Amino acid sequence: MLSVTACGKKDNDSDPDKKDKQNTNSTAVDASDYFNVFSNRNYHMRLRLIVEEVEGTIEVYVKDDKVSTTTIIEDDISRMLILKNRTYILMDDDKLMNILDIAVTKDTGAIETGNLTKKGTGRDEFDNRELPYDEYLDNNDGKVRFFLENNKLVGIRTIDNGDIRDMIIDVFDKNIPDNIFDIPKNYKLMDY
């Protein structure tokens, strides 16, 4: 199933793959046009995640073998850095960190698209408006719908065994701050 690995106003003006998707006279964009962006591992996304009426925000930065995520669900904030062979779980309020020996794979922290097969297209309500989508099936017959508006990817819906998860994309660009993958110097290791 499609996932983003992670324990304002709309800003989709920056387009990661630099194609002219604003021109409505050009050939329509297919969701698969974005698959290379995900697999090239050089992007930033901020999205709202809605699961069973619980809404959260996930911000993910992916660059080569590095991933930085910040997840906010209700009042709970979690942050994680994945750098080569290590994962750093950061508790900013307490200035604590936990280090796990978990290696980065090609799919760590990324939107996984390699196991998807296109099923068709359609229209459905998404983020309070009716939008066109491209629908894909994963290896377990789960459905993934990529919603497009004005030739831009604006959201992803996964449907798996009746569970629906909406990921509304607020920002999708290549703006990655230089320090986003820095390990905090003043944090202490958690004792177990």
C-alpha positions in Angstrom: 0.0 0.0 0.0 1.1 3.5 -0.6 2.6 5.2 2.4 4.6 8.1 3.7 6.9 6.7 6.4 6.5 8.9 9.5 6.0 8.3 13.2 -1.3 27.6 5.7 -2.4 28.2 2.4 -2.0 26.0 -0.6 1.4 26.3 -2.2 1.6 24.1 -5.2 3.2 26.7 -7.4 6.6 25.0 -7.3 6.6 21.9 -9.5 9.3 19.3 -8.7 9.7 17.9 -12.1 9.8 21.3 -13.9 7.2 20.3 -16.5 4.9 22.9 -17.8 1.8 21.6 -16.1 0.1 25.0 -16.0 -0.6 25.1 -19.7 -4.1 23.6 -20.1 -3.6 23.4 -23.8 -0.8 20.8 -23.4 -1.4 17.0 -23.0 -3.2 16.2 -19.8 -0.9 15.1 -16.9 -1.2 11.5 -15.7 -0.5 10.7 -12.1 2.4 8.5 -13.2 4.2 11.6 -14.4 4.9 12.2 -10.7 6.3 8.7 -10.0 9.8 9.7 -11.2 9.7 12.6 -8.7 9.1 10.2 -5.9 11.6 7.6 -7.0 14.3 10.2 -7.6 14.2 11.0 -3.9 14.6 14.8 -4.0 11.4 16.5 -2.8 9.5 18.2 0.0 5.9 17.6 0.8 3.6 19.0 3.4 0.3 17.3 3.5 -2.8 16.9 5.7 -3.7 13.3 6.5 -7.3 12.5 7.3 -8.1 9.0 8.7 -11.5 8.4 10.2 -12.2 12.1 11.0 -8.8 12.5 12.7 -6.7 15.1 10.9 -2.9 15.5 11.1 -0.1 17.2 9.3 3.0 15.5 7.9 6.0 17.3 6.5 8.5 15.2 4.8 11.9 16.1 3.1 13.5 13.5 1.0 17.0 13.9 -0.5 19.0 10.9 -1.6 19.5 8.6 1.4 18.2 11.2 3.9 14.6 11.7 5.2 13.3 14.2 7.7 9.7 14.0 8.9 7.6 16.0 11.3 4.1 14.6 12.2 1.5 16.5 14.1 -1.7 14.7 15.1 -3.9 16.5 17.6 -1.4 17.9 20.1 1.2 15.2 19.5 4.3 16.2 17.6 6.9 13.6 16.5 10.0 14.2 14.5 12.3 11.7 12.8 15.6 11.8 10.9 16.7 8.9 8.8 20.3 9.1 7.7 22.0 6.2 6.0 22.1 3.4 8.6 20.5 5.2 11.5 17.1 6.6 12.5 16.9 9.4 15.0 13.6 9.8 16.9 13.6 13.3 18.3 11.6 14.6 21.2 12.0 18.4 20.8 10.1 19.4 24.0 12.4 17.3 26.2 15.5 17.7 24.0 15.8 13.9 23.9 16.6 11.5 21.1 16.6 7.8 20.5 18.9 6.2 17.9 17.9 3.1 16.0 20.1 1.1 13.6 17.6 1.1 10.8 19.1 1.5 7.3 17.6 3.6 4.6 16.1 1.5 1.7 15.0 2.9 -1.6 11.4 3.3 -0.2 12.2 4.6 3.2 10.2 7.8 3.8 9.2 8.0 0.2 5.9 7.6 -1.6 6.1 4.1 -2.9 4.8 3.6 -6.4 6.7 0.6 -7.8 4.0 -1.9 -7.0 1.1 0.0 -8.6 -0.8 -1.0 -11.7 -3.1 1.5 -13.4 -6.8 0.5 -13.2 -8.5 3.6 -14.7 -9.7 7.1 -14.2 -12.7 8.7 -12.6 -14.1 11.6 -10.5 -14.8 11.7 -6.8 -15.2 14.3 -4.0 -11.8 15.1 -2.5 -11.0 18.0 -0.1 -14.6 19.3 -0.4 -14.6 19.4 -4.2 -15.1 17.0 -7.1 -11.8 16.2 -8.8 -10.6 13.8 -11.4 -8.3 10.9 -10.3 -6.1 8.2 -11.7 -6.7 4.9 -9.9 -4.1 2.3 -9.3 -4.1 -1.1 -7.6 -1.3 -2.4 -5.4 -0.2 -6.0 -5.0 -2.9 -6.6 -2.3 -5.8 -5.2 -4.3 -5.8 -2.0 -2.3 -6.8 1.1 -4.3 -4.7 4.3 -4.7 -6.3 7.3 -6.2 -4.1 10.2 -7.3 -6.2 13.4 -7.5 -5.2 16.1 -10.0 -6.4 19.6 -10.4 -5.1 22.0 -13.1 -2.6 19.3 -14.1 -1.1 19.2 -10.6 -1.1 16.4 -8.0 -3.2 17.8 -5.1 -4.0 14.6 -3.2 -3.7 10.9 -2.7 -6.5 8.6 -1.3 -5.8 5.0 -0.3 -8.6 2.5 0.1 -7.6 -0.7 1.8 -10.1 -3.2 3.2 -12.7 -0.4 3.6 -10.2 1.9 5.4 -9.9 5.3 3.6 -6.9 7.6 4.1 -6.8 11.0 2.4 -3.5 12.8 2.0 -4.2 16.4 0.9 -1.0 17.9 -0.6 -0.6 21.6 0.5 3.1 21.9 -0.6 5.0 19.8 -3.2 8.3 21.2 -4.2 12.1 20.8 -4.1 12.7 23.4 -1.4 14.9 21.6 1.1 16.7 23.7 3.7 20.4 22.9 4.1 20.0 22.2 7.9 16.9 20.0 7.8 18.9 16.8 8.2 21.2 18.1 11.0 21.2 16.1 14.2 20.6 18.4 17.2 23.8 18.9 19.1 22.2 19.7 22.5 19.9 16.6 22.8 20.5 13.8 25.2 20.2 10.1 24.5 17.2 8.5 26.1 18.0 5.9 28.8 16.2 2.6 28.7 
